[in-house]
């Protein structure tokens, strides 16, 4: 399946537009990862734990979007947009939210 952020795939004209498809992932980062990330923020550097969770959430959201596209008979998703959010919840916890959306299409 082609998945692209662009609206035109060179050499693959769109034959049919099938509509919007989406995928979402909401993952909780445990308190130890949150604490470690907070310390990293204070002293500088990157938080490998958060980066790993963001990649995981992105992959889940994209796979859900692709599943919806396949279900409607698409062989590509174009105009893909990814949205990332971090939401604080009670007791100092954090939820990582990733949404993926695009247009399901049939291309040559």
C-alpha positions as CSV (number, residue, x, y, z in Angstrom):
1,X,0.0,0.0,0.0
2,X,1.3,3.5,-0.9
3,X,1.2,5.9,2.0
4,X,2.2,9.5,1.3
5,X,1.9,13.0,2.6
6,X,1.7,14.4,-0.9
7,X,-1.6,14.5,-2.9
8,X,-0.1,13.1,-6.2
9,X,2.0,10.0,-6.6
10,X,4.2,10.4,-9.7
11,X,3.5,7.7,-12.2
12,X,0.4,6.5,-10.3
13,X,-2.7,8.6,-11.3
14,X,-5.7,8.5,-9.0
15,X,-8.5,6.5,-10.5
16,X,-11.0,6.8,-7.6
17,X,-11.3,8.7,-4.4
18,X,-12.8,6.6,-1.6
19,X,-12.8,9.2,1.3
20,X,-11.2,10.0,4.6
21,X,-9.5,7.3,6.6
22,X,-8.1,7.7,10.1
23,X,-6.2,6.0,12.8
24,X,-5.6,6.9,16.4
25,X,-3.3,5.7,19.2
26,X,-3.3,6.8,22.8
27,X,-0.6,5.4,24.9
28,X,0.2,5.9,28.6
29,X,3.8,6.4,29.6
30,X,4.5,5.0,33.0
31,X,5.6,7.1,36.0
32,X,9.2,5.9,35.8
33,X,9.5,7.0,32.2
34,X,7.8,10.3,33.1
35,X,10.2,10.9,36.0
36,X,13.3,10.0,33.8
37,X,12.1,12.3,31.0
38,X,11.6,15.1,33.5
39,X,15.2,14.7,34.7
40,X,16.4,14.7,31.1
41,X,14.5,17.9,30.4
42,X,16.2,19.6,33.4
43,X,19.8,18.5,32.5
44,X,19.3,18.4,28.7
45,X,19.5,15.7,26.2
46,X,16.9,13.5,24.5
47,X,14.4,11.2,26.2
48,X,14.8,7.8,24.5
49,X,11.8,6.5,26.4
50,X,9.4,9.1,25.0
51,X,10.9,8.8,21.5
52,X,10.3,5.1,21.5
53,X,6.7,5.6,22.7
54,X,6.0,8.2,20.1
55,X,7.3,6.0,17.3
56,X,5.1,3.1,18.7
57,X,2.0,5.3,18.8
58,X,2.7,6.7,15.3
59,X,3.1,3.2,13.9
60,X,-0.2,2.0,15.5
61,X,-2.1,5.1,14.1
62,X,-0.7,4.6,10.6
63,X,-1.5,0.8,10.7
64,X,-5.1,1.6,11.8
65,X,-5.4,4.1,8.9
66,X,-4.1,1.6,6.4
67,X,-6.5,-1.0,7.7
68,X,-9.5,1.4,7.1
69,X,-8.1,2.1,3.6
70,X,-7.9,-1.6,2.8
71,X,-11.4,-2.2,4.1
72,X,-12.8,0.3,1.6
73,X,-10.8,-1.1,-1.3
74,X,-8.0,1.4,-1.5
75,X,-4.5,0.6,-2.6
76,X,-3.0,4.0,-1.4
77,X,-3.5,6.7,1.1
78,X,-2.5,10.2,0.1
79,X,-2.4,13.6,1.8
80,X,-1.5,11.9,5.1
81,X,-1.3,14.2,8.1
82,X,0.1,13.1,11.5
83,X,-1.0,14.9,14.7
84,X,0.9,14.5,18.0
85,X,-0.4,15.6,21.5
86,X,0.7,15.1,25.0
87,X,-1.9,15.2,27.7
88,X,-1.2,15.4,31.4
89,X,-3.5,13.3,33.5
90,X,-3.9,12.9,37.3
91,X,-1.0,12.0,39.5
92,X,1.6,13.5,37.2
93,X,1.1,10.9,34.4
94,X,1.1,11.6,30.7
95,X,-0.8,10.2,27.8
96,X,0.7,10.3,24.3
97,X,-1.8,10.8,21.5
98,X,-1.1,10.3,17.8
99,X,-3.7,10.7,15.0
100,X,-3.1,9.8,11.4
101,X,-5.6,10.9,8.6
102,X,-5.5,10.8,4.8
103,X,-7.6,10.2,1.7
104,X,-8.1,6.6,0.6
105,X,-7.7,6.2,-3.1
106,X,-7.2,3.7,-5.9
107,X,-4.2,4.4,-8.1
108,X,-2.8,2.7,-11.2
